[in-house]
Amino acid sequence: MRRIRVAIVGFGRLGRACATALRDSYDLELAGVVTRSGAALPHPFLHVSVAGHVRELAGVDAALVCVPAEQVLGVAREILQQRLPVVECAILEGRALEAHYEALGEAARRHRVPAVVGAGWEPGALPLLRRLFDVLIPHGRTETGKHPGLSLHHTAAVERVPGVRSALACESRAADGRLQRYLYLQLDKSASLSHVEAAIRADPLYAGEETLVFPVDDLAAFEAAGSGIVLERRGTRREGDAGSHQSLLLEARFDVARFAARIMLDAARRLPLLKAGAHPYSLWP
């Protein structure tokens, strides 16, 4: 099977994440990278072709637009003029997203090629998850947060435990009201995780609480590199309903650029099946 050759336009954090993801792809191939300078890329991408414009690269089937959001529309339109399909993931909301979608749709139809709009985390995957929660629990309330609630008091208590270099204490309540505590700990090299956990659970501040402990190598880097999401939907009891209250909880910590890159690659795989025009990202063809 012939692999789809894609060009990456822009080589910031997202472009680099796309290039990294392409190295492990069985059906997609990196045709080259487009940057303003056209300079050689850093290791481990030294062998990758670099150009100042996508038309300078050979054998390109599609382009992944990885430039800042305010530049996406202009860059994508220019690529569509080359009769090349595009995938983009500009972080836009509301009317701005609608106008963006309409403008790219008009350009894609005029040049008779497909474009996938919003193929990232948000817009992209997160709205699909919200929609799924709504379908599974049609009567209820959905709450979204970037991370569980932080507790400075509990964080300070853990940082006093011998062997703990730094800590971050978060909390969340399950649908049944139970308090759940999450501790991210950076330990001294000589510290024993089991001894630290025992000391924490013996602290009256943590008595009677469900506490999960996660050791990390570098807490500062962990907080800087990762993003979090807590998506919870709680069903409301209606007359005639039987059984307990329904609830769904998604809690995740991840690198947004890596997730967006994987979604962009998934969208690129679907391009040959799409008609000319703009298409919102979907998990299904």
Secondary structure as GFF3:
##gff-version 3
##sequence-region A 1 285
A	DSSP	beta_strand	4	9	.	.	.	ID=ss1
A	DSSP	alpha_helix	13	22	.	.	.	ID=ss2
A	DSSP	beta_strand	28	34	.	.	.	ID=ss3
A	DSSP	beta_strand	50	51	.	.	.	ID=ss4
A	DSSP	three_ten_helix	54	56	.	.	.	ID=ss5
A	DSSP	beta_strand	62	65	.	.	.	ID=ss6
A	DSSP	alpha_helix	69	80	.	.	.	ID=ss7
A	DSSP	beta_strand	86	88	.	.	.	ID=ss8
A	DSSP	alpha_helix	94	110	.	.	.	ID=ss9
A	DSSP	beta_strand	114	117	.	.	.	ID=ss10
A	DSSP	alpha_helix	125	136	.	.	.	ID=ss11
A	DSSP	beta_strand	140	145	.	.	.	ID=ss12
A	DSSP	beta_strand	149	150	.	.	.	ID=ss13
A	DSSP	alpha_helix	152	159	.	.	.	ID=ss14
A	DSSP	beta_strand	164	173	.	.	.	ID=ss15
A	DSSP	beta_strand	179	187	.	.	.	ID=ss16
A	DSSP	alpha_helix	193	202	.	.	.	ID=ss17
A	DSSP	three_ten_helix	204	206	.	.	.	ID=ss18
A	DSSP	beta_strand	210	215	.	.	.	ID=ss19
A	DSSP	alpha_helix	219	225	.	.	.	ID=ss20
A	DSSP	beta_strand	227	235	.	.	.	ID=ss21
A	DSSP	beta_strand	247	254	.	.	.	ID=ss22
A	DSSP	alpha_helix	256	270	.	.	.	ID=ss23
A	DSSP	three_ten_helix	271	273	.	.	.	ID=ss24
A	DSSP	beta_strand	277	280	.	.	.	ID=ss25
###
